[in-house]
């Protein structure tokens, strides 16, 4: 009887038009700010669950939303907010300068008071994404997929060697032309 009722309601145009949704509203879209220069807007994410390689099991992915250049930082474990801030200063900000906006997921590293205080101190806004809207940080999410695929191809015979391949994966990615700009940034020695 329950099955017949569901079938009848599903086939009834009046019922279908007047049945209210039980799903919560999706909310308004809030597009991210458009970067105007390289490294002014960065996206961060982590790749976890990797086999141990030279003591590392995690990769921090940092993507420049303007140029699509990336940095991959191998880590022994998921860092705290303070450790993440120190890593960003040492591995990214010292090279490229301070960003205006940082996009990250709502993981514990990024939702802590320390992380928010750090971003406030450097004058950057924090754009949080959520598990229900990972596309907010789509560039970092997509980069993680490409990174995982590349590492699987490179280290298929020895999965624990991914740390030694990471600099080459970063170099290869950063020297390829991007669809956004159509050009590759030069990393070659010019004589």
Residue pairs with C-beta under 8 A, 6 or more apart in sequence:
8 15
9 15
9 16
9 19
10 16
32 41
32 65
32 101
32 103
32 127
32 136
33 41
33 100
33 101
33 125
33 127
35 41
35 64
35 65
35 66
35 101
36 66
37 66
38 64
38 66
38 67
38 69
38 96
39 64
39 66
39 67
39 69
39 92
39 96
39 97
39 99
40 66
40 99
40 100
40 101
41 64
41 65
41 66
41 99
41 100
41 101
41 102
41 103
42 62
42 63
42 64
42 65
42 92
42 99
42 101
42 102
42 103
43 62
43 63
43 65
43 102
43 103
43 104
43 137
43 139
43 140
44 60
44 61
44 62
44 63
44 84
44 88
44 102
44 103
44 104
44 110
44 137
44 140
45 60
45 61
45 104
45 105
45 137
45 140
45 141
45 143
45 144
46 58
46 59
46 60
46 61
46 78
46 107
46 109
47 58
47 59
47 61
47 144
47 147
47 148
48 57
48 58
48 78
49 57
50 56
50 57
50 58
50 59
50 162
51 57
51 159
51 160
51 162
52 160
53 74
53 159
53 160
53 161
53 162
53 163
53 164
54 74
54 163
54 164
55 76
56 74
56 75
56 76
56 163
57 75
57 76
57 77
58 74
58 75
58 76
58 77
58 78
59 72
59 73
59 74
59 75
59 147
59 166
60 71
60 72
60 73
60 75
60 79
60 84
60 87
60 91
61 70
61 71
61 72
61 140
61 143
61 144
61 147
62 70
62 71
62 72
62 73
62 88
62 91
62 92
62 140
63 69
63 70
63 139
63 140
63 143
64 70
64 96
65 103
65 139
67 178
67 181
67 185
68 139
68 178
68 180
68 181
69 174
69 185
70 143
70 170
70 173
70 174
71 91
71 92
71 170
72 147
72 166
72 169
72 170
73 87
73 91
74 163
74 166
75 87
78 107
78 109
79 87
79 109
80 108
80 109
80 112
80 114
81 108
81 109
81 110
81 112
81 113
81 114
81 115
81 118
82 114
82 118
83 109
84 109
84 110
84 115
85 114
85 115
85 118
93 99
93 122
98 122
98 123
98 124
99 122
99 124
100 123
100 124
100 125
101 124
101 125
101 126
101 127
102 119
102 124
102 125
102 126
102 127
103 127
103 128
103 129
103 136
103 137
103 140
104 110
104 126
104 127
104 128
104 129
104 137
105 128
105 129
105 130
105 131
105 134
105 137
106 128
106 129
106 130
106 131
109 115
110 126
110 128
111 128
115 126
116 126
119 125
119 126
127 136
128 136
129 135
129 136
129 137
130 136
134 141
135 141
143 173
146 173
147 169
147 173
150 169
150 172
150 173
151 162
151 165
151 166
151 169
154 162
154 165
154 168
154 169
155 161
155 162
155 165
171 187
174 185
174 187
175 184
175 185
175 187
176 184
177 183
177 184
178 184
